[in-house]
Amino acid sequence: MKYIVVLGDGMADEPIEELGGKTPLEYADTPTMDKYSKMSEIGMVHTIPEGMSPGSDTANLAVLGYNPRQYYTGRSPLEALSIGVDMKTTDVALRCNIVTVSTDDKPYEEKTIIDHSSSEISTEDAAILLDAVRKELENDTYKFYVGTSYRHLTIWDKGEVVPLTPPHDILGKVIGEYLPQDAVLREMMKKSYDILSNHPINVERMKKGLNPANSIWFWGAGTKPCVTSFEEKNHKKGVMISAVDLLKGIAVGAGMKVVVVEGADGSLHTNYEGKADAAIKALLSDGYDFAYIHVEAPDEMGHQGSYERKIQAIQFLDERIIKRVIDAFEKSGEDFRMLIMPDHPTPVRLRTHTSNPIPYMLYDSSDKKNGTLDYNEKCGKESGIFVEEGYTLINRLFEK
């Protein structure tokens, strides 16, 4: 038996008036999920522990079977593992997004945050911009490291885990009241605008109609993590397939193999087929038991507030990953169990995450159900199955 999680980040949502009161998951054309949901267990699961922030960090830890209350030490330290930064116990890691703030002549504190991803900036462009920031701001206390796209890392030597606001939580808002209370962090963010606002890359981006990547934004502070080995915990040899440093960092901490897929970039037009093929190879050829296929696109489209593009991301997930993986397994004759789910909702109305329960679909090729439910939020609630502690859901996947 082989085991697969297909994780559509932020895929869950709310009913949308323009979609006739349906959610993007309910509205999307998903023939593969529609077919196999009738043969699957459909239910709801709560991945965010009460009182914890609804982030992809806590949620994906839970999906992988790690109780966030026990294992979570902050988002950025997990990303540091992926980037290859060996943190000291006295270090504090900070996510260092390259964001878009308004280009008006107002003081920095009165600017508005426009885009947390700077039009999904490429890693190549972002690396050049971060290098410009590094030359001006880096010192023995604060070190900057390149990540992926807009997602980068700062290590604060002998730092503090200070409260910081995620930029995707305040899109469209004036930033003043959300800036760090720590004077040094706040001043670095202000100076970064002066460094980046007229950088040649941003001049060219604006000519092309793209948002300028004109400020850094600190958030997600945390200390060095300690995650139990996934193989020791579950007796399964696993691989992680994701474009996102957070997920790759969790995998590194858990001793899972990280598979790098060319063209996988966390965007709407990521390499879906490459991710599917990497999972197929790992499970059917390379001797692995478990594959975690993470797709960032639905979450990004939710943050952009676009239900049209979110629907497209869900349809790509169905046709270009789920169908491809199932077809390969059915051709091979190998039995498999597949868990399809988001990690948390990212409603397009809010453009940020919520802690609400999410629907899951668990298919077993050796034990096909005879049901009637589709896979979406509405049917998940109708099923009557509810998993309160999200970190226990993986036990249902591995129960046979």
N, C-alpha and C positions, 0 to 999 in steps of 0.2 A: 504494500500500500504506500502510495506517495501522497504528500500533503501540500496544499497550495493556499496561500492567502492572496487575493487580489484586492488591493486597498485603493479605492478612489478617494483621495484626500478631499475632505470637505464636501463630498457628493450629496449628502442629505441637505434638505432645505425645507421651506415652508410653502404652503399653497400660494400660487401667484395668480392674481386676477387675470392678467393677460394670457395665461395658459388655461383659462376656464376653471380656475380653482385647483389646478393640479400642481404638483411639485415638478421641478425639472426631471427628476428620476422617474416620476409617474408619466410625464408627458413624452419623454424621449422614445425614439424608435429603437427598441432593444430586443430584437427577435431571439437572440441567444439566451439572454436572461429570462425572457418570457417563456421559452420552451423548457428550460431546465428548472425554473422556479417551481413548476408543477410537480417536479420530482424531488424537491428539496425541503428541508426544514426552514421555515421562514419565522423570524422573530425580531424582537427589539433588545437592544443592549445599551447599558449606560457605561460609557468608557471614562467619563470624567468624575473622579471622586468628589463628593460634596465639599465645597469650599475651595477647590483647586481651580486654577485658571484653565479655561477650555482651549488648550493649545495642542498642536500636533505632537509635541514632546510627551506630555502626559498621556495623551490618547493612544499613540503608537506603542508606548511602553506597555499600556494595558492590553492592547491587541496581541502583543507578543508574549503576554502572560506574566508581565512584571507589575506588581502592585505599585502604582506611582507614589503612594504614601511612603513606601519603603525605599524605592530606588531613585526617585527623582531628586536631583541636586541642582537643577537649572537646565535650561535649553542649550545655551552656548557651550558648556563643557562637553556635551555630547557631540556637538559639531566640531569641537577641537579634536576629538578622537579621530574623526573622519579626515580632517585636514592634516593630521599627523603631528599636532602640537602636544608635546609631553608636558602636561601641566604639573607644577609643584603643588603641594597641599596648601600652600599659602597664596596661590594664584586665584584670581577671579576672572572668569571668561565672560565677555560681553558680545552679543550679536552686534555687528556693525553694518547695518543696512546702508546702501547708497540709495537715497530717496529723492523724490521731487518735491520741493516746496515752491510756493508761488514766487514769480520772478519780479514782483512789483518793488517799489522803492521803500517799502515799509521796513522798520527795524526787524531784525530776525525774529524776535519774540512775537511780532504781529503777523508773521507770514502764516499761510495756510498750507497744510500738507495735502498734496495733490495725488501722489502716486507712490505707494510703498515699494514698487518694483522698478521705477524709472522706465516704463514701457518695456518691461522684461529685458533689461539691458543684457547684452552678451557678457560672458565672463572676460573676454579679451578686452573690451572697452572698460569694463569695471576695474580690471587689474591695473590699467594705466591710470585711471582716476585715483584708485586707492594708493598707488605709488606716489602720486602728487601729494596726497594727504600725508603719507608716511614721511616724506622728505621734510615736511614742515612741522609735524606734530609728534612724531615718534621720539621716544627717549628711553631711558633705562626702566622707567615705571610702566609705560604704555607701549605695547608692541602690536603691530597690525599684520594680519595674515589674510591672504586672498582665499576666498571660498568659491562659490558658484553663482553666476549671474549677479543679483543684487545682494546676496547673502555672504557677509564676510565676518571676520573675527577680530576682536581686540582682547589681549591678555593684560590684565592690570596686576602688576606685582604687588603683593601684600595688600590686595584690594579689599573692598567691602561689598557684600551682596546688598546693593541699594535698590529701592523700588524704582522701576523704569517702565514706561508705557510702550507697548508694541505699536509701531506706526500704523499697522493695518486696522487698529482699533479706533483711530481718530481721523480717518480719511475725510477731507472736507472741512476739518476744524482748524481754528487758529491754534498754533502750537504752544504759545506762551505758558499756559498752566500745566502743560504736559512735559515740559523740559525737565531734565534731571535736577534734583535739588543739590547734588554734588557740584560745586562750583567749577572744578576742573573739567568734568565731563561736559557740562553745559557750555563752557568756553570753547572746548574743542569742536563741538557741534557748530557753534557760531562761526568759528574761524574756518571750518571746512566749507562753509558757503562762500566765503571770500576766495578760497583757493579754487573752488570748482565752478563757480557760476559763469566765468568767462573762459573756462578751459576750452581749447580747440575742439576737443571731442564733443563738448556740449554745444558749441556753436554749430557744428555740423549736424548734431542730432536735431536741433531746433529747425534747421533748414529743411530737414527731412520730415518735419511734423512730429518728431518724437519728443517725449518729455525729457528735459535735461536732468541728468543725475547730479544734482547740485548741492547735496548735503549728506553728511553721514548722520546716522541715527542709532544711538545706543539703546539696547534693551536685552532682556533675557539673561540677566546676570546669574552666575552660579559657580559652584566649587567643583573640584575634581570628582568625577563620578566613580561608582563601583557597581558594576552590573554582573550578576551571576552568569556563568557560562550557560548558553542556551542548550548546548548538547548535554551537559551534565544534568540540567534541570528537566529536560524533556526526552532525553535519550533519542534525539533526532539530530542529524547532521544537516545544517541549514545554510541557505544563501540569501543574501539581500540584494534586490535589484531595484535601485532608486537613483534618481539624479540629485537628490537632496542630501546635503551634508548631515543634517539631523538624523536621517534614517541610517545613513552609512555609519555615522558615529555610534548609534545604538548597536548596530551590528558588530562593529569593531569591539565595543565594550563587552558584548555578549559572546565574542569568539566565533561569530558567523563569518562566512566568506562573503566579501563584497564583490559583486560582479559589475564591472564598469562597461556600460553599453555605449558605443559610439553614437553620437547624435541624441542621446538622452539628456535633456536640458531643463526639465521641469515646466516647459511651456505647453501651450495647446498643441503645438506641432512637434512634440517630442517623438522619439523613435519607438512607437508602440510595438511594431513588429519585432524590433530588436530586443525589446524587453521580454516579449513572449518567447522568442526563440532562445534567449539566454536561460529562461526557466526550464524550457523543454530539454535543453542540452544538459543542464545541471541535474535534472531529475532522471532522465531516461538514459543518459550516456555517462555522466560523471560520478554517479553513485551517491548523490545527495538525496535526503529523505524529504526535505521541506524547502519550499521557495516562497519568499515574500516579495510580491510584485507591487511596488508602490508607484502610483501615478499622481503627480502633483496638480495636473491641469484643472480638475473641477474646482479645487480650492482657489487657485489663482483667478479663475473666471468668476467665482463668487466674490472675491475681493474687488474685482473690477466692476461688480454690479451688473454683469451681463448674463441674463438667463439664456439668451440665444447661444452664446459661446459655451456656457455651462452644459447646456443640452448637447451641444456638439462634442464636448469632451466626454460625456457619458456614452454617447453613441460610438465614439472612437474606442472607448474602453471595451464595450460590448463586442464590436465587430473585429477589432484589430488585436485585442489581447485575449479576452475570454474565449471567443470562438476559436481562435488559433490554437490556444492551449488545449481546449477540449478535443478539437479535431485530431491533434497530434496524439493525445492519450488514447482516444478511441481507436485510432489506427494501430497503435502499439499493442493494445490489449491489456495494458497495465492498469490495475485498479487505482483509483485516486479519490481523495476527498478534497473539495474546494470550498473555501469560505470567501464569500464576496461581501464587502462592506465598506463604508467610509470609516474614518476615525472619529469625526465629529461633524455637525452641520456647519456650513458656511453660507447662511442665507444671503441671497443677492440683495434683499431689502436692507439688510444691516451692513453688508460688506465686511463682516468679521465673524468670528467663531461664536458658537453658543454651546452650552453644556447639555442640551436636550438629548434624550436617548436616540439611537439611530437604528435603522433596519439592517438585519444581516440575512444572508442566504447561505445555507450549508448543504452542499450536494455531495452525495456518496454514490460513486458509479456502481458499487456492489450492493446498494440498498436503496433503490429508487422508490420514492414516495408516490402516492397516487393522490395528489392534491389539486387545488384549484386556484391557489393564490399566485398573483404576480409578485415581483420583487420591488417594493417601494415602501414609503413610510406608512401609507394608509393600510396596506395589507400586513405590514409588520405588526401594527397595532391590533388588527383583526385576528391575527393568529393566536393571540392569548399567551404566547411564550415571551417571557421577559427575564433577561439576565441582569440582575442588579449590579453585580461586581464584574465590570468589564474584563478584568484580568483573568477571570475564570473561564471566559468563553473559549479560549484555546484548548481547554480540557475537553470540550465537546468535539472539537476538530480531531483531537488525538485519541478519542475514547475507543477507537477500533482501528 
